[in-house]
Amino acid sequence: MKDLKRKKLKARGWTIGSAADFLDLTAEEAEYIQMKFALARLLVTKRHHKNYSQTELANRIGSSQSRVAKLERGDPSVSMDLLVHSLFALGVTRKELARAIGARRGRRPEVSVE
């Protein structure tokens, strides 16, 4: 956000902060959520790269299409375990997982072409 806009908002009584501030998340909780979203982005990227539908991926992992949709949204009801399992089912390596987790926020994960 530009400084001028920030100053105007503060002058009008608005509080400037992040989603983590608004939700009163600890640093650990915020990092966990960022990691989950990074892996969800990698899942979408890799699934598209392999030209799989959500249903095809669901069949590969023994789940449902709606569950895959939740995985891709980073829904809190799906476990990190299922997310990682799904990525491995798509052929993602541990190195790709590490890259996705370590990437700066908002960046699309790189997918290796095999």
N, C-alpha and C positions, 0 to 999 in steps of 0.2 A: 504494500500500500504506500502511496506517495505521502511524503511528509505533510504537504499542505492539506490533503484530505484527512489525514490522521488528526491534525491540529483542529480542523473544523469539527470533526466528530466529537473530539474530546471537549471542545468548547460548548457543544450542545448537550453534554452530559453522557455521551456514549462511552462505554468501556471497550477498549481494544484488547483483544487477546485471541488465543487459539481455541480450537475445539477442546483440547485437553484442559485448558483453563476453565472453559465453560462447563465441562463435565466433571471438573475437579478430579482429574485422573492423576495418579502418581506417575512418576517418570517410568517406572516399570510397566504400568498398565498401558501407557502411551506407546512405549516401544513394542510391546506385545501386539497391539492393534496394528501398528505400522508394519510389523513383520508379517502378520496375517494378510494384510492387504497386498503387500508385495508378492507374497506367494499366490494369492488369488489372481493378481494381474499376470503372473507367470503362467498360471493354469490356463487362463483365457488365451494368452499369446501362443502357447504351445499347442493348445487344442485347435486353434485356427490354423496354425502352421501345418498341422497334420491333417487338416480338412475333416476333422471329426465333428459330428453334431453333438449336442449335449447328451442325446439318447445313446449314441454310439459309445461315448465315454462312460456313461452310466452302466452300460452292459459290460464294458471291460472291467469295471471296478465292483460289479455286483450291487449296484445301487439304482436310484431312480433319476430321471431327467430333472425333476424338481430339486433333488438333492444337489445335483451338479450345478444348477442355477444358483442355489444358496451358497455353494462353495465359491462360485465365481463372484458373488457379491460380498464375500467375507462375512456372511451371516454368523452371528454369535452362537447359533444352535449347532453348527457343525464343528467338529473337533479339528485341531491342528493335525492330529494323526491321520484323519481321512484326507485332509488336504495334501499332506506329504505323500501318502499312499497313492493318491490320484496322480500326482506329479510323476512319481516313479512309473506308474502304469503308462504314462505318456512318453516315457523314455528320458525324462529329465535326470541329469546326473547330479551328484552331490555338489560338484563344482558350480553347476548352474544354480542350484538352491542357494549356495553360499553367496553367489554374485547377486541374486535377487534380494536376499536378506540384507546384504551390505550396501545395496544401491541407495543413492540419495532419494529422498521422498519425491514422489510424483514422476519419477523416471520409469519408462517402460523397460522391462527386463530384456536383455539380449537373449536370443534363442539361437543355439548352434544348429546349423543345417547339416544333417547327416545323410 
